[in-house]
Amino acid sequence: MKKILLLIDYSSEFSRRLLKGLIQYSKEHGPWIFYRLPSYYKTLYGKEGIVEWAKEWEADAIVARWDHEGTDLLKSLNIPVVLQNYKDRSAYFSNLTGDYVGTGEMAARFFIKRRYRNFAFYGNKGVVWSRERAEGFRKEVEKAVGNYYYFESENLNGEEWSTSHIQLDEWLLSLPKPVGLFACDDNFALRVSQICTINNIKIPEEISLLGVDNDELICHLSDPPISSIVTDVEKGGYETGRLIDRMIKGEVKEPFNIIIRPTRFELRKSTEKYDISNEYISRVVNFIEDNFITDINIEELTELVPLSRRNLEVKFKEEMGTTIYQFILSCRIDYFAHLLLTTDRTLYDMALESGFNDCKNISRIFKKYRGCTPVEFQKKRSNNFIP
């Protein structure tokens, strides 16, 4: 029976979903024994004490969040170690990491599609996942010739919050409005929401707020609830188990990066707004987003606003940078992509649910918008995981 020592946090939704995937692998291929040292153990005995305990317990592998200062101690154990990224990636051990740049790009495209001109990123100072999310976000904003604003801070808890939140307060007040703001994770997004409430900054009217990890408890502590990017962390936990299993068996000898990828948006009220100056176009956009799976026609849309068909089409293109038909198609493709990653149904059934009446051309249309076929899109989830 394999013994796995866990040196990671339990408190976040990310960690719990990660462990859920790891435990699922152990149920299918175990049995394994897991043990997590109490948080006070490091305070009492230091990293040396943790390593000694691992030796006495005869751990077969370790999953840990561990800074570089203690890497040599872990090496002395001579057992498989998978490190959860925090400040940087390890060059010696396998990493449980993420497509952080891709997540930032995804967030930027989300706001760009909603016609924002101002973009802001609030980050966690000195950690790789925040730094790279900011990098991806900034690059996409620059491509769109948008205005980019950046602020970072330490984890704002206790005394740190009392001294550091003033700068965050001033930064949020100084941002041009409306602005699409991407926070490095849901905890940092919640801090933005709290300060906006104190300063009467309206969400989403003035700041459209997006986080990462979809921690439902954190997201719903905000008023309004926070939209968030969902990642395939559970699958990452499962593949961590597979990697550990193969490392123990000697089938994998070199360090390997397990990359957790962003999959979709969980939309809530914090992003319920486009930066659209024309109220009639805004009304039409909202209607399309609520009804894109139905057979929408242009006559139905003209009944919503005092505009002729031609006038509506011209003004829509001016505001949204795309035609009405292309916008409807984009909404359907986004929803179809969501179904591809979250269900095991047939392409035909998913296409019908997404609003496509003719399912014969779905692969061609999807490839035009996403650059790959639906089947290739699904397979991307498994990239950088152990085969």
Secondary structure by P-SEA (a helix, b strand, c coil): cbbbbbccccccaaaaaaaaaaaaaaaacccbbbbbccccccccccaaaaaaaaaaaccccccccccccaaaaaaaaccbbbbcccccccccbbbbccaaaaaaaaaaaaaaaacccbbbbbbbcccaaaaaaaaaaaaaaaaabbbbbbbbbcccccccccccaaaaaaaaaacccccccccccaaaaaaaaaaaaaacccccccccccccccccccccccccbbbbbbcaaaaaaaaaaaaaaaaaaccccccccbbbbbccccccccccccccccaaaaaaaaaaaacccccccaaaaaaaccccaaaaaaaaaaaccccaaaaaaaaaaaaaaaaaacccccaaaaaaaaccccccaaaaaaaaaccccaaaaaacccccccc
